[in-house]
Amino acid sequence: MSTARHPLSSASVALFAPNPLLTVTLEVEGEDRQSIHFHAGGQGVWAAASALSLGVTPILCGLLGGESGEILRPLLEKATGTQPRLVQTASASGCYVTDRRSGKRKLLAMRLSDPPSRHELDELVSVACAQALACGWLVVTNPFPAESLPLEVYGELVADARAGGARTLVDLSSPRLDSALTGEPDLVKLNDWELAEFVRGPVSTPEQLLSAARRLRDGGARCVVVTRGERPALVVRGASSPEGDEAWQLTPPRFEHGFREGCGDAMMGALAASWARGESFERALVVGAAAGAANFLRRGLGHASGTVVEQLTQSVTLEPWPSTPGAA
């Protein structure tokens, strides 16, 4: 991690990351040399690594258990740069094995963890809420498998964190998103197909996309960021006047070849980190978009250097959402 521009500061961000994963990747290095890589992975881990690259301390709160968990523990410490707050579980942590020796990603095997017990879940939620109040920021990510936690957990966690003065950012898909909205999170980030799932309708045109994002905002999200792969993201923030809200187009640099996995998570981690450092919301959006682009250029998810992210911010634009049909 480069600290030339972003030395570690007192800023920290708590992350509710229920199911960190042990990842095993097979790759080819050179003509006849194969390698096997072991890493900590998952949505919350990649967001945490991205926050760390910008000089903010990520406090990852998750579940850990079994033989895979013992291997995963030091990898989590390495990925987050600190001691994560982990709740020991009877079930083993999830693990997957992928093969990239052909140049494409192929899943060979996967074993996911079982749902936590009520006691284990209560401990995780209380740890995450306490950490959120201590640092003032909370990022909420999905469990894996998706249905492993009761839906009410998300809304209650967001509401409790906000009641304690913490800003909350959620990166969830429905129906977990629907629950989180009851707590009125400060920001919701999702992609366009997750937004289509939320509104149960198409979002293929700029008008449909903007209308759906406003429905999400009206449903409880104070700010909404909708990513669309290589296309510009949509940002909707509050109601700035009786006539409407602020709608922006966030355009990252575009690259032809790269890896999409984890780009949204890197974006969320960097956005939260920049915001937690006291930078403006607009600046945090730009930094987040740059981090997502930097992640696209790497196989190591969430681990782009702060220097690269900072350089790429120069190629990010934030401008009003086009009002002409089809302009986006």
Secondary structure, 3 states (H helix, E strand, C coil): CCCCCCCCCCCEEEEECCCCEEEEEEEEECCCEEEEEEEEECHHHHHHHHHHHCCCEEEEEEEECHHHHHHHHHHHHHHHCCCCEEEECCCCCCEEEEECCCCCCEEEEEECCCCCCHHHHHHHHHHHHHHHHHHCEEEEECCCCHHHCCCHHHHHHHHHHHHCCCEEEEECCCCHHHHHHCCCCCEEEEEHHHHHHHHCCCCCCHHHHHHHHHHHHHCCCCEEEEEECCEEEEEEEEEEECCEEEEEEEECCCCCCCCCCCHHHHHHHHHHHHHHCCCCHHHHHHHHHHHHHHHHCCCCCCCCCHHHHHHHHHHCEEEECCCCCCCC
